Amino acid sequence: MNKKRMSIMLCGMLLVSGLFISTARAENSIGPNVVTGNEYVCFFVSSLDIFSSQVSFSDTGGLTISSFGGYGFYFTVTNLFTGGYVALNARIGTQTGDIIMLLAGTSFEPTPFIAGTGVILLEYTQIIPFVFSGFASTTTT
């Protein structure tokens, strides 16, 4: 139980520090939504597994995570983004079931790099925190 609390605290600290840094940067200049229309190779780290996946942010607000067949959405404010993703019968590590992923992150312009944190709700009963980072594989904007 102590490891779980430490993981949750670490994810929370990463999220809060990323939001503060990005908010300070956004005050200086309101720029474009830099993740919109881009595809990233992301690495997800959770207590269930460490995996990589293609993550696509469509121009219409759709979010796709290639490791799971599902549907998602996102929205941005300058270089901050948040979103949700739902996949049925997804497999993460040794666990299989319905998942809901909630994520929040930031892009670090001008480098094509994103990072963030979130939670996975597995089978509507288990809450698993995760962190992720990734780099742009394609840009369409």
Buried (B, 14 or more C-beta within 10 A) or exposed (E): EEEEEEBBEEBEEBBEEBBEBBEEBBEEEEEEBBBBBBBBBBBBBBBBBEBEBBBBBBEEEEBBBEBBEBBBBBEBEBBBBBBBBBBEEBBBEEBEBBBBBBBBBBBBBEEBBBBBBBBBBBEEEBEBBBBBBBEBBEEEE
